[in-house]
Amino acid sequence: MLETPAGPAHAPPFRGAERESGGPLEPAAGLTGRALIAILRRRKLPLLACALLIPVLALVALKRVTPRYTAVGTLIYDPNHFKPPELQSILQDDPITEAVMSSQAEVLHGLRVIEPVAHQLDLFGNPEFNPALRAPSWMARVLAPVHALLHPQASTEPAATGPPPTSPANAVLLNVQRALDVHPVNASHVLEVSFTAENPVLAAAVVNNLMDTYIKSQLAAKLTAVDKARTWLETRAAELRTQVRSAEDRIAAYRARQGLVRGVHAGLDTEQGSQLTEDLARARADLASAEGRQDAARNHAGAATLAGVAPSVVQLRQQTAALAAQLQSLNARLGPNHPDVVALRREIEQSQRDTAAETARVVAATEAEVRAARDRVAALEADLTASQSRVDRNELAQIPLNALERDADASRTLLAAVLARIQETAQRAAVETVDAREVSLALPPEAPSYPRTGPMLAAALMFGVLFGLFVVYVQELADTSLRSGEEVRALGLPCLALIPEMRRRHIGRLRVEDYAALKPLSGFAEQVRGLRASLWRGGATRPGVVAITAARPAEGKTTLALSLARVTAMAGERVLLLDCDLRRPALARLLGAEGQPGLAECLIGAATLEGVIRKDPLTSMAYIPAGSAGADAAGLFMSDAMARALQTLRQEYDLVLMDAPPALAVSDTRLIARLADATLFCARWQRTRREIARNAIELLDESQASIVGLVLTRVDARAHGRSGYADAEACPVRNPRYFRD
């Protein structure tokens, strides 16, 4: 913290290239974690105030809020559970998707379900949901006279006719709808129903009645749909019966007109044609067979062929052959003239005549059979031709008949389907069930859902901490005061000392300006001694005349000057304190020399230098009060008398301290600082802004003053000790064993 300047007298020490160029002596470091912690330690009071005050205010506000309770019930929507085919609903079941569940949630959240519940529980008479029953708020009561003054015609104008834009009943239903929440549970068929009200019993009753109303309305809707379907089906069945009867009548009439007689399997003409075709085929087969027999009989076919045509002819031929064989045997044995041979020959001739006669008879019979077969074939062909003509005519007449029969068949099919559906509908009406059922009923909640005191207080605490951090951030940005030696060095000057502020509870009845002399082992006195050590620049060269100034009044420069002079005098040096603040002198008042001549009288020649020097009652320090200044104080400091007085004092005293006025208040300070070997600049800790100090330092630099350093005065030792700055370790509170206050 303490830095000792070096260099010859009258040289401007500590004017390095950094301050002359306007840049800081050290580069600004980034915001590290340690620096952030240091900021929080410095600004902990606003941070703690926000972190505590906001939750307290939130708690007070929560206590004034009317608690609201939320009751929750669940029901499952599952229309696709297993049913046997005969019990399937006549309504088409959609597959359950997110869209279906969302649609059911909207149905349950609709006003058609809410309205009967509102009537059942008399929510229209509840002020919580009926704004017309609520007492006017204090704001409305306060603004009512103002509204009457601004709109006096509103009370005198007649009421407008017609219904209001929104009826009270609709307002109640909308309020109930806002308090109701229905949403499907993810990845399930469950709908969660919740209702929020000031009365927990009412909230549970609304949820349970709402679910019950929804289930009943769903079943009623399905039964209504079944009744409508049955009525429609019965009407349609009656219409179809009439259509079928009319179609059958038209078919019968058409058949009668066209002479279309229907057989067992087809039309009568068609069946006759089929029969004639079969008979013709048989007749032609019989004709062929007869012609074959005729050819066999005419052509004297062999025995094998004639066996099937004329067995008697075959038998006669065989008999004739046997007789011929016998004749040949007898003729060889008896001779041709033997009576037996002659008799046998006559027998053979008779057999041949019988065979020829039988053959002629057979041929005549086959020819008659052939003629009959041919006649039958011709007759059947004629009949078949006539039948085919009739079939062709009937086919043309069948085309319109087929159309009529198709229409009749379609009507019969529709009638059968409708009759079957009527049976299914009748069965379904008896066993129809709802697609939703309650899973859990809502119970009156024990704890309110709003306000949620714990989470809200936690959120308020978090907001308070964040707001406190924001306040700390804003304060840190807005605070441009000098708070440590690091910020002082950013101005291009060393920080020579941190003079603590002595509060009344520390010093008791002592005066601050006397504390360093009366308590030489205190931390305050140690900081003043450290400042004196900083003015010693090494070797045999040290400033003989030191000006002490500040940027503004009330920076503690006079107290510092008096304490520094006394501590230096107590160290055995010859010290003189010169009050150069001729406009607002304070040294004479502090040391009891008011009204006595001083520096002003000496400079104008009204008193000698030796005549205005006074002795300090506590130490060996000498001092010269300001005296009574005239209008031209700056002229006095520019006079030869001032130069001669300083030269004399420089020879008689080891150290001459000049208590100069604030640099930004009057121009005298720049003249005084130019006359001094070194200038001490005082700045009040956490009060003097950096831009003000920089402006004052620049003014002193322009007057060629030798500013050796800056002193932070009136430092709160405890606060600075907790600030986290590096020079906080020099505070007396951090090293209490070395000091005795």
Secondary structure, 3 states (H helix, E strand, C coil): CCCCCCCCCCCCCCCCHHHHCCCCCCCCCCCCHHHHHHHHHHCHHHHHHHHHHHHHHHHHHHHHCCCEEEEEEEEEECCCCCCCHHHCCCCCCCCCCHHHHHHHHHHHCCHHHHHHHHHHCCHHHCCCCCHHHCCCCHHHHHHHHHHHHHCCHHHHCCCCCCCCCCCHHHHHHHHHHHHEEEEECCCCCEEEEEEEECCHHHHHHHHHHHHHHHHHHHHHHHHHHHHHHHHHHHHHHHHHHHHHHHHHHHHHHHHHHHCCCECCCCEHHHHHHHHHHHHHHHHHHHHHHHHHHHHHHHCCCCHHHHCCCCHHHHHHHHHHHHHHHHHHHHHHHHCCCCHHHHHHHHHHHHHHHHHHHHHHHHHHHHHHHHHHHHHHHHHHHHHHHHHHHHHHHHHHHHHHHHHHHHHHHHHHHHHHHHHHHHHHHHHHHHHCCCCEEEEECCCCCCCCCECCHHHHHHHHHHHHHHHHHHHHHHHHHHCCECCCHHHHHCCCCCEEEEEECCCHHHHCCCCHHHHHHHCCCCHHHHHHHHHHHHHCCCCCCCCCEEEEEECCCCCCHHHHHHHHHHHHHHCCCCEEEEECCCCCCCHHHHHCCCCCCCHHHHHHCCCCHHHHCEECCCCCCEEECCCCCCCCHHHHHCCHHHHHHHHHHHHHCCEEEEECCCCCCCCHHHHHHHHCCEEEEEEECCCCEHHHHHHHHHHHHHCCCCEEEEEEEEECHHHHHCCCCHHHHHCHHHCHHHCCC
